[in-house]
Amino acid sequence: MHARPEVPQRTTGFGTLAMVMTLLLIAHLSLLYSHRALLFEQRASAGQIRAVRAQEAAQAGLDWAASHLNDARALDSRCLPIPQDAAAPPATLRARWDRSLATAVALQPACVLADSGPDWNCHCPDSGAGRVSSPAADLEAPAFAVTMQNGPRAGVWTLTAEGCSNPGPDCGNASAAEPDARYRVTAVLAALGQVVQVPLAALTSVGAVTLMDGAGVINADHTSGGIAIDSGHAISVQAPAKVFGPAGQPVSAGLVADDPPLTAGSDALWRRLFGLEVATLKALPSWQILACAGGCTGSDLDVAWTLGARALWLDGDLTLAQGRWGTAEVPLLLVVRGTLRVGPDASLQGLVVANRVDAQVVTSPRSLLRGGLVSLDTTLLRGQIDVARDATVLARAAALGGALVPVPGSWFDPHTR
């Protein structure tokens, strides 16, 4: 018998199709899996970008606030400099914050990054929370808001900056939706360069002091010791000049001549007052510098006051007459790197530190310096002029020259805990 030859079996068309579909399905599943990983990476990257934007916005808020708190110029509602109305309360950011700290409503300026550039569009309200415009629905714009509260002790404040990937609650728009990312940082601020030791006397002079022709010096404050004149050299009071102390205290008790701390010279007194060298203090942003090569007058103080300046550094002489400068609520702090001259009908409330004092008011009306007067050299008060110590005015003026700076080591980021 012959063996029957084997016939090769043919693969059906259905089997081939099934195999191809299986391979395509495996390829499609592989593609979906790889695409899923890509989508995850894209979402993670977008979230990280928003988180970094919020973090950088928060840090920008700290820097922005520290800068504007030391700006002596008045600001409008957009946080841009404007002239200050002399009859209105100061509109500097620091003055607004000082008023806010006395109330239960926290001040919260806010800013949003402009669409067309690196600038911030800001809102500085007189009280309460600032409000900035939100970007279009398909755009993102980092924003921040800053608040300042009283610190754990007098003379320090806690500054908090809230950064968001978009304006939202606590980031410039309370009615907006919660942003995709937010970041908060805090820092403690302290005043550098303010008067650290307020003068106890109405008139403090390193050099000799002469009172004549009706001049008067007054210190009725028992808590300060009642010292009217404190000098490193001789004190001459020529009638009808007068010195007044607290009730019941003899005039001699209010006159301290050849005081050892003052005989050490003007540099020692300067360090006791400010705690900083002259050049270091002048470089602080809290001071408004006036070049007085030809001598400054009250008109120059008026211009500076209108611009919001309350701590003035004058490089040259100053002559005051027929005007009013400073108030009991908002006094002036003046450093005169020259001679202070006073004429008739001049009234100044604050603390004045001058290289030398030569006040000769030989005609009426009478002039008045209320607060405190410090001379780094000799002092002459002649005629119709009074110098009166006022503890409240001194305390307010003493803080004006201090720049608010972050305390080293106080920067706190709760996200790094």
GUZA-623744 format. One record per residue (C-alpha): residue in one letter; y, z negated, x. Coordinates in steps of 0.02 Angstrom, whole numbers, plus 32768, in hexadecimal, padded with zeros to 4 digits. Each point is the difference from the previous one (the first is absolute). Example, Ala and Ser with C-alpha at 12.3 -4.5 7.8 and 13.67 -1.06 7.14 Angstrom:
<rs>
A7F1F7E7A8267 S80AC80218045 
</rs>
This chain:
<rs>
M800080008000 H80AB8027803A A80847F768009 R808F80187F88 P80A58015805B E80857F7B7FE2 V809E80397FA8 P80A47FAB803B Q80557F9C7F77 R80AF80307FD3 T808A7F7E7FEA T8047800F7F55 G80BA80207FE4 F80107F597FA7 G7FC27FA08097 T807C80588072 L808F7FD97F8B A7FCD7F497FF6 M7FFE7FF280BB V80AC80508010 M80487F8E7F7B T7FB77F688055 L8050803180A4 L80A7801F7FAA L7FF67F587FA9 I7FDF7FA880A4 A8093805B8050 H80707FD67F6D L7FD07F498005 S80227FFD80BB L80AA804F7FE2 L80297F837F77 Y7FCF7F708070 S806B803D808F H809180227F88 R7FEC7F527FB8 A80167FB880AE L8098806F801A L804F7FC57F5D F7FE17F4C8031 E8052801D80A8 Q809580547FAD R80177F717F85 A7FEF7F80808B S807F805D806B A807B800D7F6F G7FED7F477FDD Q801B7FD780B7 I809C806C8005 R80477FA57F68 A7FD67F57804C V8057802D80A3 R8098803E7FA0 A800A7F5C7FA2 Q7FED7F9D80A1 E808880648059 A80707FF07F67 A7FED7F438004 Q802C7FF880B9 A809480747FE0 G80387F867F79 L80047F6F807C D80658066807C W807580437F7A A80237F537FBB A801E7FB280AC S807C808B8028 H80607FFA7F5C L80077F427FFB N8063800780A2 D8073808C7FC3 A80AD7FB77FE4 R803480927F91 A80037FFC7F44 L7F7980697FAC D7FFD805D7F5B S7F6C80077F8A R7FB08086806F C800D7F8C8097 L80848070804F P80A07FB98052 I809C7FF97F94 P80AB7FAB800D Q7FFD7F4B7FC4 D80777FC97F77 A805A7F688045 A80087FB17F53 A7F4580147FDE P7F6F7F9E804B P7FB8804A80A0 A7F88808F7FDD T7FA07FF980A3 L7F447FF47FEC R80007F558051 A80847FBE7F88 R7F9D80417F6B W7F647FAC8042 D805D7F5D801C R803680027F4A S7F50802C7FC8 L7FB37F6F805F A80677F897F96 T7FB380457F60 A7F5180107FB9 V800780BF8002 A7FCD804880A8 L806080958044 Q7F8C8091802A P8050809C804B A7F8C80977FFF C7FF580A88057 V7F99809F7FEF L7FE880868083 A806880997FDA D7FA480A27FD8 S806A806B8073 G80057F98809E P7FE37F5F805E D80887F9D7FA4 W7FE27F777F82 N805280047F54 C80277F4A7FD7 H80417F927F75 C805B7F5D8027 P801F7FA57F5B D80737F6C7FF0 S7F6C7F9B7FBF G7F4B801A7FCE A7F8D808E8032 G803B80A78040 R7FC480A07FAD V7FDF80A78053 S7FCC80A77FB5 S7F4980308004 P7FCD80AA8048 A7FB5808D7F9B A7F4F7FE77FC1 D7FB4806D8088 L80627FAE808F E7FF47F5D805E A80937F9E8048 P7FE87F59805A A80717F747FC2 F80257F4C802B A80597F697FB8 V80377F65805F T80207F4D7FCA M80467F6C8061 Q7FE17F497FD9 N80367F5C804E G7F8D7FCF808E P7FA67F5D8020 R809E7FB3804A A80BB801C8002 G803B80938068 V7F64806D7FEB W7FCD807C7F79 T7F5F80597FD2 L800E80BC7FEE T7F76805D7FA2 A7FED80BD7FF9 E7F8C80547F83 G7FD180B3802E C7FB0807A7F85 S7FBE80B1800A N806E80277F68 P80877FA07FA3 G7FAF7F7F7F8F P80087F497FCE D80567F9C808B C802380A68056 G809A803F7FA7 N7FBD802E7F54 A7FBC7F747F93 S7FD280787F73 A7F998078806B A7F437FFE8013 E7FAD7F9B8088 P800B806280A4 D7F6180388057 A80277F938098 R80737F6D8024 Y801E7F958099 R805F7F5D801A V80477FB4809E T80707F68801C A806D7FBD808C V806B7F668019 L80B980208025 A80747F8A805C A80B8800D802D L8025802580B7 G80B17FE4803E Q80467F947F76 V80667F67802D V7F807F7E8032 Q80797F6F8014 V80907FFA7F85 P809E7FB3804D L801C7F4D7FC8 A80BB8008801A A808180647F9F L8041804080A8 T7F91800E809A S8054803680A1 V7FBF800F80B2 G80B17FFE8043 A80977F937FDA V803F7FF17F4D T80B87FF87FCC L803E7FDD7F50 M80BA80097FDC D808680257F7F G7FA07FCA7F66 A7F5280468023 G7F6F7FA07FB4 V7F467FEA8021 I7F937FB17F79 N7F4E7FC17FF8 A7FE07F8D7F6C D7F43800E800E H7FAF7F578029 T7F56804F8020 S804380678092 G804C7F678052 G80AF80297FC5 I802E805580A5 A809A806B7FE8 I8016804080B3 D7F7A80078087 S803F803D80AA G7FC1800F80B2 H80AF7FD98040 A809C7FA57FC3 I803C7FFB7F4C S80BA7FFC7FDB V803C7FDD7F4E Q80BC800D7FF8 A80577FBF7F64 P801480387F79 A7F52804B801D K7F787F9F7FA6 V7F477FDC8012 F7F9F7FC37F68 G7F527FB37FFA P7F987FAA7F7A A80577F7C7F99 G800E7F5C805F Q7FD9804A80AA P80877FEF8087 V804880A28043 S7FC67FD980B0 A7F4A80027FC7 G801480B67FCE L803C803780AC V7F7E801A8089 A804C803880A5 D7FA6802780A3 D7F5C800D7FA2 P7F7780158085 P7F9E80897FA3 L80A080677FF6 T80347FE280B4 A7F628063802E G8061809C7FD1 S8001808C7F81 D7F558046802E A7FAD7F5B7FD9 L805B7FF47F5A W7FD080B27FD4 R7F487FDE801E R800A7F637F95 L804F80637F73 F7F93809B7FFD G7F6D7FE18075 L801080B18047 E80618055808B V809E805F7FCF A7FB680AE801A T7F607FD47FA3 L805E7FBB7F6A K807580967FF8 A7F6D80787FFF L7FB87FB87F5F P801180757F6A S80497F767F93 W80AB80108056 Q8088807C7FD6 I8056802E80A4 L80BC80238000 A80528049809A C80A97FAA8010 A8041804580A4 G80AF80067FB7 G7FE67F667F95 C7FB77FF07F51 T80587FC07F64 G7FD37FC37F54 S7FFC80B57FC4 D7F6B801E8071 L7FA87F6B7FB2 D802780467F54 V7FAC80A5802A A7F677FA98048 W7FF57F8D7F67 T800780977F8B L7F6C804B805D G7F9E7F5F7FE4 A80107FB180AD R80017F428004 A7FD97FE280B9 L80858055806C W8005801280BD L80AD802E803F D8012804080B3 G80B77FD5801A D808D7F9A7FB2 L80127FDB7F45 T80A27FDC7FA4 L7FF97FBC7F4E A80957FF27F89 Q802280127F47 G7F5180167FBF R7F617FAF7FBF W7F5980168056 G7F5C7FB57FC9 T7FDD7F8B7F6F A7FA67F5A7FEE E7F69805B7FB8 V80048092807A P80557FCA80A2 L8017806180A2 L7FB67FE680AB L807780418085 V7FE5800E80BB V80A580308054 R7FE7803380B5 G80BA7FEE801D T80907F967FBF L800C7FCB7F4A R80B480027FC4 V80347FC27F54 G80A280237FA3 P80437FC27F59 D7FA480057F59 A7F53801F804A S7F657FB57FAF L7F528010804A Q7F607FA97FCB G7F708002807A L7FDA7FDC80B6 V806A804C808A V7FCB800080B7 A808B80438070 N801A800C80BB R80AA7FB07FE7 V806B7FC57F6D D80BD80177FF9 A80377FDE7F4C Q80BC7FF47FEC V803680007F4A V80BA7FE08010 T802C80337F4C S7FBA7FDD7F54 P7F8C80187FA0 R7F837F8D8054 S7F5E80498047 L7F517FB67FEF L7F5C8013805E R7F787FAB7F9A G7F527FE88047 G80047FED80BC L806080408098 V7FB7800C80B0 S8065802F809B L7FA8802980A3 D80A27FDD805F T80A77FAF7FD3 T80427FE67F4F L80B37FFE7FC1 L80257FDA7F49 R80BA80047FDC G805F7FFB7F5D Q7FC480197F4E I7F4480098019 D7F6B7F937FD0 V7F4D80048040 A7F897FA77F88 R7F477FE48016 D7F9580307F69 A7F467FDB8011 T7FCB80777F75 V806480928044 L7FBD7FDE80AF A7F4C7FFC7FC6 R801180A77FA7 A805E8052808F A7F857FC18083 A7F73806B7FB9 L806180A37FFA G7FE8803880B4 G7F447FEB8001 A7F93809B7FFB L7F5F7FED7F9C V7F6F802B8074 P7F437FEE7FEB V7FB97F62804D P7F82802E8088 G7F4F7FE97FC2 S80347FF17F49 W7FCA80B17FCD F7F6D7FEB7F88 D7F8C80837FBB P7F857FB67F82 H7F93809D800D T7FCD7FD380B1 R7FBA7F557FD4 
</rs>
